[in-house]
Amino acid sequence: MAIGIFFLIFFVLMLIGAPMAVVFGGMTFLPSLINPDFSYTIETAIRSMVNGMDSFTLLAVPMFMLSGIIMARGGISEKLFNFFAYFVGNKTAGLPCAVILTCMFYAAISGSSAATVSAVGAMTIPFLVGLGYDKIFATAIVTVAGGLGVIIPPSISYIVFSSITSASPSALFIGGIIPGLLIGFCLMVCAYIYCKKHGEDKEKLKATYEELHRKGFWLVFKESFFALLAPVIILGSIYGGIASPTEAAAISVIYALVISLFVYKTIKLKNLGTLIVEGVRTYVLVLFIISAAIAFGRVMALLQYPQQISQVILSNFSSKVLIILIINFILLIFGMIMDNIPNIMVLTPILMPVALSIGMHPVHFGIMLTANLAIGMVTPPMGINLYVANSMTGIPMLKIARAAIPFLISFLIALLFISFVPWLSLKLPGLG
């Protein structure tokens, strides 16, 4: 089957709004329907979908999702925000920067971009608006900073990437720390420039800062201690060799339950059933996409499409810099029209051979890919973070997207550093 026709049908199905699981499944069955002699039959494809989910690594995905839901309902984000606001609340752009720091820390708990936007935004957007910040600006901060949920470990995206490559999820988690911090720093610089230009209500900020300081550092620290400890336990168990990422995901669920039920007491035992059902509903959608995408990837491999695309790129471009820019461009475009996990499943087998041929480390490529797709979460028409922010605030998606442009520019600057300075992804011990 001609590669051009194959991908034309693929994009037409997406444009008419077919669910991604149906798109992947349909494209998997198409070659055998057209050519009965094609070796990858419908029966074989269905077995691939089922067998592909028999993965110890992928077990981490539903557990991190459930952990994120529990912590969102448990009010963890508020504890984190108060801690950071205690230190920077009286500085220019201090509270917007505290929001970004909260997103970074919450990302290290939930592993999900949408969960980070929902949990942090529900509390901080009304708070910032009450202090005189523009509502669209406040929403844009959380919408973009929420993208750190797929970059700062533990990340569901890293787990999915590692399940289809030779890259270790632990290595991806370690490698994602410095790039995540760099992106967070760039976003804070952008927030500072905005607040310098548009000004802030200093009287309200001072009153809020003084109210927080009247509680005293030890009380604020005591209230936030277990929230701050969560990423230390989750990531520490992985980096210390105590647990695998999948085992750490199970630990994160237990820890989330313990602190929400018995420490903060923000969740009741009678609510657990509802939370588990919510987690199952969320994961089932992802489950079908991943299983269908696994079979789709195998069909592409049998048709040798990744090799053909790789050969076209490498035969027409010899400059490593230009090839990296082309890879980034493809990732950014796909990020705008398709969700994160389907993109990883489709683009990794196509672009990774190109990246490896120019000497990129698999971990470096995985982090660059994830950073690109994080930008796609804030760009129409697919941007999942925009949908989450819109549902919380009622602000039209395009208005949020326009307000997010300066933050996206900051994100892109960080992406260029991540793409062309492998050191950022490979510096920490055990990499490169």
Buried (B, 14 or more C-beta within 10 A) or exposed (E): BEBEEBBEBBEEBBEEEBBBBEBBBBBBBBBBEEEEEBEBBEEBBBEBBEEBBEBEBBBBBBBBBBBBBBBBBBBBBBBBBBBBBBBBBBBBBBBBBBBBBBBBBBBBBBBBBBBBBBBBBBBBBBBBBEBEBEBBBBBBBBBBBBBBBBBBBBBBBBBBBBBBBEBBBBBBBBBBBBBBBBBBBBBBBBBBBBBEEEEBEEEEBEEBBEEBEEEEEEEBEEBBBBBBEBBEBBBEBBBEEEBBBBBBBBBBBEBBBEBBBEEBEBBEEEBBEEBBEBBEEBBEBBBBBBBBBBBBBBBBEEBEBBBEBBBEBBEEBEEEEEBBBBBBEBBBEBBBBBBBBBBBBBBBBBBBBBBBBBEBBBBBBBBBBBBBBBBBBBBBEBBBBBBBBBEBBEBEBEBBBEBBEBBBEBBBBBBEBBBBBBEBBBBBEEBB
